[in-house]
């Protein structure tokens, strides 16, 4: 069964209340949104519905408040940024489905937007108990009243079986938002018939976060470029001394198996040949570029920390990317938040921005990195709004929020 989309809903949206699950999980610094990429990506669906005459109730989460009302995770800064980015009135409720949300929902007029407070302030949102989640979903549906509809436009949350993602879709007529539809279209291009050469760039801190996606893509991609903290587990598996760099000892046998599969004809795994080591995890720590077989020779000696891929590695990775027709990138190459350890990530991002084909930035830290380093979203073929969801889809896992839209 094929999911209904926003295009199916818009002709009948006027006068109806439409509940939209958006992904507004933005980084904050002292109550200010520091990267509004997810807000900007979510607004088109919200505004299209409002302009079509719908009363729009938006649900979203921020951080992990663990079912308690936590002021630092209030959606107030998000609501303020939404107001700055659209001319349509945006009201923020003080609660999720309580008295304030109920009052505002009753007063909502066609063309207006009501943002509910952080859905994760209610413990039922993430409950493992089906009945508890259903109870919250029913309360959300009650806010919307008769003839309501539900749109899931939060691709970053579709891998969660949560009340605002899964259970609400079993209660209200449900539609796939444009962001979700676009994500699925792009990810299917990466899985089903990618144009070749097909290169996957994987970084981030831990191998364990990427195990299943590596396992699946070894038989689909042509080349896997490994960077970030996870690279040091690969280097250790090859016999290198990685000093005090981030290392997952328990994953070394798995990584060795991946390297063996690569050598036997699966996707080519490429690991760093040089790295930037530092004597401490600090922006101004003494640092130097060293070969991966000499990591203890730089600042810090046996206690050195590898914090970025080196320039030779970055150059080689850029050449691989430039020669590719399809590139998927998930995870920074180093500690890009510190200028001394951002060069590898910047080089990869720059190469990705020039790909003559499909370039996909896989959400999460990767999306934050390209924006922090001064790149514009439109320099890439697609920037995913869902890091974890993207990886799980590429792993071949079923996504509850997607499945619920087709039931």
Rosetta blueprint (number, residue, H / E / L):
1 X L
2 X L
3 X L
4 X L
5 X E
6 X H
7 X H
8 X H
9 X H
10 X H
11 X L
12 X L
13 X L
14 X L
15 X L
16 X L
17 X E
18 X E
19 X E
20 X E
21 X E
22 X L
23 X L
24 X L
25 X L
26 X L
27 X L
28 X E
29 X E
30 X L
31 X L
32 X E
33 X E
34 X L
35 X L
36 X L
37 X H
38 X H
39 X H
40 X H
41 X H
42 X H
43 X H
44 X H
45 X H
46 X H
47 X H
48 X H
49 X H
50 X H
51 X H
52 X L
53 X L
54 X L
55 X E
56 X E
57 X E
58 X E
59 X E
60 X L
61 X L
62 X L
63 X L
64 X L
65 X L
66 X L
67 X L
68 X L
69 X L
70 X L
71 X H
72 X H
73 X H
74 X L
75 X L
76 X H
77 X H
78 X H
79 X H
80 X H
81 X H
82 X H
83 X H
84 X H
85 X H
86 X L
87 X L
88 X L
89 X L
90 X E
91 X E
92 X E
93 X L
94 X L
95 X L
96 X L
97 X L
98 X L
99 X H
100 X H
101 X H
102 X H
103 X H
104 X H
105 X H
106 X H
107 X H
108 X L
109 X L
110 X L
111 X L
112 X L
113 X E
114 X E
115 X E
116 X L
117 X L
118 X L
119 X H
120 X H
121 X H
122 X L
123 X H
124 X H
125 X H
126 X H
127 X L
128 X L
129 X L
130 X H
131 X H
132 X H
133 X H
134 X H
135 X H
136 X H
137 X H
138 X H
139 X H
140 X H
141 X H
142 X H
143 X H
144 X H
145 X L
146 X L
147 X L
148 X L
149 X E
150 X E
151 X E
152 X E
153 X L
154 X L
155 X H
156 X H
157 X H
158 X L
159 X L
160 X L
161 X L
162 X L
163 X L
164 X L
165 X L
166 X L
167 X H
168 X H
169 X H
170 X H
171 X L
172 X L
173 X E
174 X E
175 X E
176 X E
177 X L
178 X H
179 X H
180 X H
181 X H
182 X H
183 X H
184 X H
185 X H
186 X H
187 X H
188 X H
189 X H
190 X H
191 X H
192 X L
193 X L
194 X L
195 X L
196 X L
197 X L
198 X E
199 X E
200 X E
201 X E
202 X E
203 X L
204 X L
205 X L
206 X L
207 X L
208 X L
209 X L
210 X L
211 X H
212 X H
213 X H
214 X H
215 X H
216 X H
217 X H
218 X L
219 X L
220 X L
221 X L
222 X L
223 X E
224 X E
225 X E
226 X E
227 X L
228 X L
229 X L
230 X L
231 X H
232 X H
233 X H
234 X H
235 X H
236 X H
237 X H
238 X L
239 X L
240 X L
241 X L
242 X L
243 X L
244 X L
245 X L
246 X L
247 X L
248 X L
249 X H
250 X H
251 X H
252 X H
253 X H
254 X H
255 X H
256 X H
257 X H
258 X H
259 X H
260 X H
261 X H
262 X H
263 X H
264 X L
265 X L
266 X L
267 X L
268 X E
269 X E
270 X E
271 X L
272 X L
273 X L
274 X E
275 X E
276 X E
277 X E
278 X E
279 X L
280 X L
281 X L
282 X L
283 X L
284 X L
285 X L
286 X L
287 X E
288 X E
289 X E
290 X E
291 X E
292 X H
293 X H
294 X H
295 X H
296 X H
297 X H
298 X L
299 X L
300 X L
301 X H
302 X H
303 X H
304 X L
305 X E
306 X E
307 X E
308 X E
309 X E
310 X L
311 X H
312 X H
313 X H
314 X H
315 X H
316 X H
317 X H
318 X H
319 X H
320 X H
321 X H
322 X H
323 X L
324 X L
325 X L
326 X E
327 X E
328 X E
329 X E
330 X E
331 X L
332 X L
333 X L
334 X L
335 X L
336 X L
337 X L
338 X L
339 X H
340 X H
341 X H
342 X L
343 X H
344 X H
345 X H
346 X H
347 X H
348 X H
349 X H
350 X H
351 X H
352 X H
353 X H
354 X L
355 X L
356 X L
357 X L
358 X E
359 X E
360 X E
361 X E
362 X L
363 X L
364 X H
365 X H
366 X H
367 X H
368 X H
369 X H
370 X H
371 X H
372 X H
373 X L
374 X L
375 X L
376 X L
377 X H
378 X H
379 X H
380 X L
381 X L
382 X E
383 X E
384 X L
385 X L
386 X L
387 X H
388 X H
389 X H
390 X H
391 X H
392 X H
393 X H
394 X H
395 X H
396 X L
397 X L
398 X L
399 X L
400 X H
401 X H
402 X H
403 X H
404 X H
405 X L
406 X L
407 X L
